[in-house]
Amino acid sequence: KGHGVQGSIEAFFRSPPIMQPEFARLASLVANNEFSNQHALVIGASRGLGELITKLLAAGGAKVVMTYAAGKEDAYRLSQEIAHSRPAPIVLAYDVLNSSRSEEFDRYCKSITHVYYLASPPISKSESALWDSGLFMHYCRFYIDGLATLLQQIEQLRDKSEELRIFIPSTIFLEEETKGFDEYIAAKAAAEAFVRCHRITHPNCSAYAPRLPQMRTDQTAGIKTVTEQQTMDVILSHLRIASGRAKTKVARA
């Protein structure tokens, strides 16, 4: 304000990308054979929770197929990091928005026992009180349409005498009803309903959709209250539940 002119500037700080813990550190948290019964498919594994889950599963002896949509370099970096002390995960391209897949993808899907579905667009907070149907449908394309198509593809290929376990994280926002995330909350609620219905229509499948608190990822890079240790502890506890090695009352689907 001054010289007859006044105004205001609103600036946003873009935090640098969040780096997940190194594989060697995560490997110390699990037994070498803790997840050895799994042939796991991790969708959206190149960064964030997908990266963390891939590392923990590989550390526990799982055979892992990890996919990326845009983060090819990140995905191969992760695979190479794991390869220093464990079998390297298979890295494949897979975009849930067009569901195109390769012969190699189909070949590995035949023996998949666990699906970890971490595909997600950037999540944005709205300052408007108006419902944005386009944004809601955008979220649904990732959380429901992409998952439904993937599961249809896997069901056509896999041995149906074996149980398929599906892990799709939901959000604590459904309970907190956080302002500005109406479309995101509604889409996540619909995703929970979808996996419940899928479990009923596919008795050889089980689904687990825990309502996670805010985790330490690129999506929440500006939140100071989320620590690396909290994120590791929460994800590992849910992985053990999803694997069938632990029981809990917090399962949603």
N, C-alpha and C positions, 0 to 999 in steps of 0.2 A: 504494500500500500504506500502510495506516495506520489507527489506531483500530479494530483488529480486523477490518478489511475489506481484501481485496486482489483485484485483477482486472487485466485487460489490455484495451486498446483497439487494434483493427486498423483503420486508416483507409486509404482509397484516394483518390488525387488524380486528378481527371478533368482531363486537359489540354484547353486550348482547341482548337477546330477548327484543323486544319492548312491554311494558305493556300498554294496552289501558286504558283509563280513567275508574274509578270505576263507577258502575251502578248508585249509588246514585247521583253522579255528573251529569251524563248524563240525569237522570230522571228530573232534574231541568230545562232542556232545552226544554222539550216538555210537552204539556198538556196531562193529563191522558188518554183522549179519542181521541187523535189526529190521531192515526192509528187503532182505534178500528174496522174499517170496513174491516180490512185485516185478512185473514187466510194465513200467509206468510210461504213460504218455502225458507230457506236460505241455499244454497249449499256452503260448505266450511266455516263454521261458527265458527270453534274452535279458530281461531286466526285472527289477522290483521283486514282488513276492514269487513270481515264477522262477526267477534266478535263485532265490533263497531256497525254495522248495526243491529245485533240481539239485542243488548242492547237498542238502540234507538227505535226500533219497539216495543219491550216488554214494554218499559217505556211509550210508547204512546198507550198502550192498545191492540196491535195486538196479535192474537193467532199465536205463532211461532213454526214451526217445523225446527229444526236446524240439519245439518248433518256434519259429519266429515269423513275423509278418514283414517288418521293416528293419529290424535290428540284426542284420546278418553278421556284421563284425562283432557285435556284443555276444551273439550266440556262439560263434566259433571261439572267441576269447574264453568264454566260460567253459566250453568243452575241453579246450587245451589246458586250462587251469586244473580241472578235475583229473585229466589224464596223467598228471605228474604222480599220482598215488592211487588212482582207481581206474577201472575201465572207462574210457571216454564215452559220454553220451552220444547217441546218434543225433545229428543236427539236420532238420528238414524244414523247408519253407512250407507254411500253411497260413492262408489268410481266411479267417472265419467269415469275412464279408462276401467272399466269392466261392469258398469251400472247394477250390480246385486242389487236386492232390495228385501225387506222382505214384508210379508203380511201387517205388520203394516205400512210400507211406502206406500203401495198401498191404504190402508184405509184412510190415511190422505190426499193423493193426490186428493181424490174425491171432496174435498171442498176447494182446494187451489185457492186463488184469485190473489196472487202475488208471483212471483219467483224472488229471488235475487241470481244471479249466480256469485259466487266469486271463483270458482275453478281455480287454477293456479299452474304451476310448478315454481320452482325457476327461476328467470329471470337473465340471465348472459350477460355481455358485451363481445363482441368478439374483439380481437385485429387484427384479420385477415381480409383482404379485400375480401376473397373468400366466396362465398355463401355456407351455410351449410344447405343442403336440409333436412338432418335428424333432425336438430334442428327446422327447420320450421314446419315439420310434427309433431314433438313432441308438439309444441305449439298448432297446429291446433287440435290435439287430445283432448286437454283440452278446448280450446275456441270455437270450432265448433262441432266436433264429439260428445263430451260429452254433450253439450247443446242440440244438435239436438236429440240425443237419449232420454234425459230427457224429452224434450217437447213431443216427440212421446208417451212416457209412460204416461205422464199426460193427453194428449189428449184422450187416450183410456179410461181413468178413470173418468174424471171430467164432471161436468154438463156444457155442451157447450152453454147453454143459458146465462151463466154468462161470462163477459169479464175476460180474463186472462192478467194481466200486468206483463211484463218481464223486469227486470233490469239487464243489463250486462255492467259493466264499461269498457270503452275503455281508450285510453291514449292520452295525449297531445303530445306524441312523434310523432303522425301522422302529426302534424302541425309543430313541431320543427325539425323533421328529424334528430334526435340525432344520431351521429356517433357510430357505434358498436352494434346497435340493429336492424339491417336490418330484420332478421328473425322474431323477436318479433313484429316489426312494421307491417310487411306484414301479419302476422297472425291476428293481431288485426284489420287491415283493412278488411281482409276477414271475420272476425266475425261480423263487422258492416254490411257488405254486406249480410251476412246470415240472420241477424235479420230483415233487410229491406225486404228481399224476404219472410221470414216467415210471416211477418205482412200482406203482400199482399195475400198470399195463405191461411191465417187463419184470416178472417175478425173479428173473435171474440177475437183476441189477439192484444195487443199493446206492442211495444218494445221501450225501452229507453236505449241508449248506450252513456252516457256522456263521453266526453274526459277529464278525470280527470288529474290534475297535480300530481306531485309526492306527495304521502301521507306518513304519519308517520306509517310505518309498518316494519316488519322484513326484507322485501325486500329492504328497503331504510334506514336501521339502521345507516349507516355511514354518511348520509346527514344531516348536521347541520341546514340547512335553513328551514326544514319542522318542524313546531311546532305542538304540540298537539291541540292547539286551532284552528289553520288553518284547520287541518284535520277534527275536529268535525264540524266546520262551513260549510265546503265544502260538507261533506257527508250528513249532516242534510238538507241542501238546496236541494240536489238532491233527497233525500228520499221524500221530500214533493212534488217534481215534479213527481217522479215515482208513488206516491200514488194517483195522480190526484187532489191534493189539492192546487197546484200552477202551474202557466204557465211560460214558459220561451222560449227564442229563441235559447237556446244552445242544444236543443235535436237533436240527430244525427240520430235516427232511430225510 
